[in-house]
Amino acid sequence: MILGQTGNSFGFECFYMFKEQKRNILNGDNNNEVLPLEVETLHRSKNKSNVFVTQPSLPPLDEFIDYLKDIWESKKLTNNGKYHQLFENTLAEFLRVNYISLFSNGTLALITALQTLRITGEVITTPYSFVATTHALHWNGIKPVFVDIDPLYCNLDPTKIESAITPKTTAILSVHVYGNPCDVGAIEQIADTYGLKVIYDASHAFNVKVNGSSILNFGDLSILSFHATKVFTTFEGGAIICHDEKTKRRIDFLKNFGFADEVTVVGPGINAKMNEFQAALGLLQLKYIDKYIAERKQITETYRVELAGIDGIRMLENIENVTHNYAYFPIFIDEEKYGMPRDELYNKLKENNIYARRYFYPLISQFPTYKSLESAKSKNLQVAEEITKKVLCLPIYPNLEHEIISKVIEFIKSNVK
């Protein structure tokens, strides 16, 4: 079934957590890293001078209005409309992938991907990601088995995978963290040896290439997110990338209640279709995505040059033969060498209206839903538990003013002890 055995209490817990978080933020007291979009919008409205870790890149409004007028006149708002079909075909061509299926968001895409491949039992995954990665397993009634990450790029460590495989293991769910590709060759070799499926959460990896080929062409399925915080956004949105027509057909059935035609339901699907407004924005965004990425690259290079040589600050370098999208700019703070713990720097930046983010803190394995798992124990995740205490993602997005970038850099330099 699509919805796993989560229990009714889960929704109520989320509702009350949201209410409490909203109250705390409006009072200026927020210690929770995961801000619902409504809450973050309310918080931003209180202080227009705040600098956040990201903001959505949007095309000129007058260009989008032409699309809106056409949708208004057609009265076709969803259900595989003109813009949905055009965006799907255009995007597949742009990304150089065989088949793509559009979704209303990335989480539903991941939930559906697991259904598509009929994944059950246990899935090996990372504790170092946004919580939706593991929630998708939970909603499918699948047990996550956490494996430690590599200390350099924070991706799933292939050398730790085999020891976590059991007779119940059916798949590997890995994340291209910050848009840096996993060791796809090593993961593929392990999957082939043990007969496992491979799904990549490529939410951070829009248009990332390895040796000129899209990172989305690896694994059995790859998932994209077009959330407002991503390099490429359609307000909300997502996609599944697959390699053959039969699989795409199954995905399309599952995302539309299981309908194969007007009177035939072939399985227990859900409603996860992208609407015409999202698709139209996506089409327009493709005109500007190269510009967005170029601006992100320029900011990345500025940070790298200016922060180089600071004791206790580690940055990620480009990977050879990889075309990056510069989705994030994480730094890793060694408290002993820098002279200040990460959280102290984080709070000092916040006091100066610079809202860096601790992506990813806490680990998914430390959340109440998962911390009782054997694989979530600290002894199994020593690298991830060290990295999550050090990471801080700095503001990066197109149109980020140079004076703000300089302010962030000077603030980090001036706080070295």
N, C-alpha and C positions, 0 to 999 in steps of 0.2 A: 504494500500500500504506500501511497505517497507520504502521508503524514505518519511519522513513526510514533512510538509510544512515549510521548513527552509528558503526558499528564495535564490536567486542566490547570494546575497551580502555576504552570510556567507563564501563561498569559497574564494572570493576575499579578505575579511578581514583577513582570516587565512594566505593567501599568503603574503600579505603585512606585517602582524605582524611577520611572519617568516623571511622575508628579513631584517626588522628593527632589530629583535632580533639577527640575525646572524651578522649584522654589529656591533651592540653594544658589542657582546661577543668578536669579533675579536679585538675590541678596548679596551677590558678589562673592559667594563661597562655593567653589566647585572643585572637588578633588577627583572627580571621575573623568577618565580620559575619553570615554565614548560619548560624544555629544549627539543626540538626535538632531536632525536638521532643523526642526522647528525651534528647539531650545537654542541651538547655536545662532539662529537668525534673531531670536529675541535678545540674546546676549550682545550680538553685534549692534543692534539698533540703539543700545544704551550709550555706545561710544564709537563714533564713526572713525576715530583715529587709530583704533586697534589694528594691528597687523597680524593676520592669521597665517597658518602654515601653507594654506592654499586658497585660491578662489577660482570659480569656474571661468574658463575661457569661452567667450560667446561671440558670435558673428555680429555684424551690424544689424540692429533691430529692423531697419527699413527693408533689408533683404528678406528677413524672416516673415515680415508681415505679408509679403506677396504669397508665400506658401500658406499662411493662415487664411487669407482670403479665399484661396482655391479650395482648401478643406471646408471652410464655412459654406461655400456655394455647393460643394458636392454632397454635403451631409454624410460623407463616408468618414467616420471617425476611427474605426478599428476593423478587426477581422480581415487582415491581409489586403488592405487597401492599396491604392496606386503607389503611395509613397513608401509603404512597407516593402512592396515588391521591388521598387526601384532602388531603395536603400540597401536591401539585402544583396541584390545583384552587384551594385556598385561597390559595396563594402568588400565583398568576396574578391572582386577584381583588384581593389586597392591593396588589400592585405595579402594577395596572392595565395589564397586558400581555395580548396575545391568546393566546400559546401559550408554555409553558415546559416544558422537559424536565429532570428532576433527574438529577444525576450524583454519583458517589462522591467526586469532588473537582474543583476548578476547572481543574487542569492537563489532566485527561482530557477535560473539557468543551471546552477550547480546541483540543486535538488533534483531537477529533471535529468541531468546528465547521469546521475547515479541510478535513476530509474531506467534510463535508456539502456544502460549496460547490465541491468538486473543485478546490481551489486548488493551483496548481503554479508552477513558475518562480521568480519573485522577488516578494517582498512588502515593501512599505515599512513600516517600523516605528520604534519609539523605542529609544534606548539606555538610557533612564532609566526603569527598571521593575525588578520582581523578575525574575530570570533565567528563570523558567518561561514568560514571554511569548515569548521568543525560542526557548527549547528546544522549544516546541510546533511551531514552524516547522521546526527541525532534524530532529525526529522524523518529520516528513512529507516530508523530502527537499527542503524549500523553502529558497531562499537569502534570508536577511534582508538588507535594504538599510536601513541606519540613516540617519535624518534628524534634524537638530538640533531642540532644544526651544525653546519660548518662554521668555523669561527671567523672566516674572512667575509663572505657575502651573505651569510645568515640563511642560506637555503638548506633544505633537507640534506643531511649527510649520507651519501650512498653507502659508506662503509659501515654504517650502523643499521642498515635496513634488514639484512639477512638474519641477524640474530633476533629480530622482532617478528619474523614470519612464523605463523603457526598453521596447523591444518585448516583453521577457520579463515585465514587471510585470503581475500579475493581481489584486492586492488591496492594501488599506491596513489594517494592524493597529495601531490606536491604543489608548492607555490613558488612562482618566480618572484621572489621577494624584492621589492623596490624596482622591479622590472629587469633585474639581473637574472639571466637564464640559469636554471638548475643544470646539473651535470646529466643532461638527458641521455647521453650514451651509456653511462653507468647504470642509470635507472632502467633503461630499456633492456639492458643485458640481464639484470636481476629479474625483471618482470618476465622475460622470455624463459629464463631458467625455471621459474616457479609457476608459470602459467597464470600470471596476474595481469589484470587490466591496469592501465595508467591514465589518470585524469590530471591535467594541469590546471590549477587555478592561476590564470594569466591576467587577473584583474589589473595588475600593475604594468602589464607588458604589451600594451597596444603598440603595434607597428615595430616591435623589437625584432631584429633579425640576427641570425647566426650564419656566418659565411654567405650572406646574401639571401638566405631562405628564412621565411617567417618562423618564429619560435612556436607559432600556433600549429605548425604542421607536425609536431612531435606528440607522442602519446596517442591513446585511442580517441580521446576528446580533450579539447581545451575550452576554458571558460573565460569570457571577457566581461568586465563591468564598465558601464558608461555612466556611473554615478557622477554627481556634480563635483566630487573631489578628484576625479580622474583626469588624466591627460586629455582624453577624448570623452566628451559628455553629450548625452541626449536628455538632459534633466536627470531622470533615472533611466536605466536601460541595461541591457546585457546581451550576451550571445553565446551560443555553443558552436564550436567549429568541429566538423567531422570530415571523414575522408571518402564517404561513398553515399550514393543516392538512397539506398535502403535505410541506412542509419538516419539520414536527414528526415526521411518520411516518418520514421518512428518518433523522432524528436518533435516534429510538427504535429503529429497526432496527440502526443502527451501534453503539449503546451496549450492545446485547444480542447480541453475536457475529454480527450480521447476520440473525438469525432474523426472518422475517415470520410464520411459524406453526410448528407442531411439526416439520414436515419440510422447510420451505423456507428456505434461506439465500440472501439476495439480494445479499450483498456481504461483504467481509472486515471484519467488525465486531470490536469488543473488548468486554471485560467492564467496564463503567463505571457500573453501576447503583447507585443509592442504596439502602441497606438500610432495613429497617423501624425500626431503632433511631434512625438519623439522621433519618428522616422524622418520627417521633414527637416527637423533640426539636424539630425545626423547627416543627411545629404549636404546641407549647407556647411556643416562643420568640416567636411572633407576638403572643402576649398581652402581652409585655413590651417589645417593640422600641421603641415610642414613648417609654417610660420611659428605656430605655438611651440613646437619642439625645438626649433632653432633658438628661440628666445630663452627657453629653459636651459639649453646647452650653454648659452652665454652666461647665464647666472651661475650655473654649476662651475664653469671655468673660473669665474671671478672668486667664488668661495674657495676653490682649490688653491689658487695662487695666493690669496690673502691669508688663508688659515694654515698654509704650509709651514712647517717648522715649529708650531706651537706645541710645547711639551704637554703630553697627555691628551691630545686631540688626534684621533684617527679618522680618516675619510676613506670612502670607497673609490677606487680607481676604475677607469674603463677596462672592460675585458677585451682581450685581443680578438679580432674577427667578429665582434658584436656591434651591431648598430643600435645604440641606446636611445631611449625616449626621455631620459632625465626626469622621471616622474617624481622622485624624491631626492632630498639631499640630507642623508643621515650623517651625524658625527657620533663618535663613540668616545666617551670621556673617562679617562683613567684618573680616578680621584686622587691617587697618591702623587702622580706626576703633574696633573693640572693644578692641584691644590684646593679643589672644590668638588664636592659630589655633584653628580648630574642633577639631582633634584633641586639643589640650591641654585645652580645656574638657571634651571628651568623656571624657578619661582622668581628670580631676579629679572629675567627677561619679561616674565608676565607682569611684574610690577612696573615695567617700562612699556607696557602695552604691546609687547611682542609675544604672540602666542605660538611658540614652537610646540611640537607634539612628541610624546614619547611612544613612537611607533616601533615596537609593539610592547606595551607594558600595561597591565601585567600579561604574563603568558596565558594562552588559552587553558593550559593545563592547571593553572592556578585558580580558575573560576570554580564556583561551588559545584556546577553541574559535572565537572570533569576531574576535580582534584582527588577524588577517591580511587581513581583508576590506578592500577599498578604501574602503568607506563608513565603516569604523571608524577611519580616520585622524583624528588630532586636528584637522587643518585643517577637516574637515567637521563637527565637533561641538564648536565652541568654547564655545557657551553651556552645553551639558551638562557639559563638562569643568570649567567654572568653578563651576557649581551643585553638582556632586558633591563639591567640596572644601569647600563652605560649609554644607551641610545637616546639621541635627541635629533628630531628632524627639523631642519631650519626652513623658513619661508621660501617657497619657490613657485612662481607662476608667471606667465606672460604679463607684461605691463607692471611688474613689481618695480617701483621706483628705485633708481640707483642710490638715492640718499638713504632709503630704508635698508638696502643691502649693506651699505657702508655702516649704518648704525648697528646692524646686527654683528658685523665683523668686528667693529671697534669695541663693542660691548664684550664680545668673547675674548678679545685680546686683552682688554683692560682688567679682566677678572682673574687672569693667571696669577697665582700666588708665588 
